Structure formats: structure tokens, C-alpha cells
Amino acid sequence: MQIVSNSPPEWISELRARGWANAALTVLDVLEPFGALGAQLLYVTSPTLGVLGWRNPAEGLAQALETPEGIEQIRRWLQDSAEDG
């Protein structure tokens, strides 16, 4: 998956608004080596997460975790927020 949008998805904006960008960057650093496995786990659990209203964020994150470019795009969005705050 290629992320072509320069604007972050809603779930990134929510993390930023709550001040969780630095924590999310740390989690991303820890989980990056397991990106493809994490993506598959999110795909499998997305129907259950949909009950909680988290299906779109879970699927968006899963798509981003499938590629190094997607992970880097998430990192850029979160770092922009961390630098602003």
C-alpha cells in the first residue's frame, strides 16, 4: 500500500490531539520489526474491533504496517506532532 495523502488520517489526529504522539512513536519503534505480522493480526481482529468503532483505524494501520514506506509515513505524521507539542 502506498500512502499518498499528506494529511494524517483521523486516528493519527486523535493521537496527536490527546498528546500521545511520543508514546505512539515509541510503540511504533518497538513493533516495527513485526510490522507484517501485526498487520495480519489487525486484519483478523478488525471485525471485532468494528464493534468498538475501531475498524477503520485498525484497517488503516494494518495497511500502513505492511510496507516500510507506510511505517515511515506514520512516523513522519507522529514526529510532526511531537515537534509541534
QUIBELFEN-V52375 format. One record per helix or strand of 3 or more residues. SS is the DSSP state (~ for helix, > for strand). FROM is the first residue (numbers start at 1). LEN is the number of residues. Records with the same first field share a line. If there is no record, write none. Layout:
BEGIN
SS = FROM-LEN ; FROM-LEN
END
This chain:
BEGIN
~ = 10-8 ; 21-31 ; 55-11 ; 68-17
END
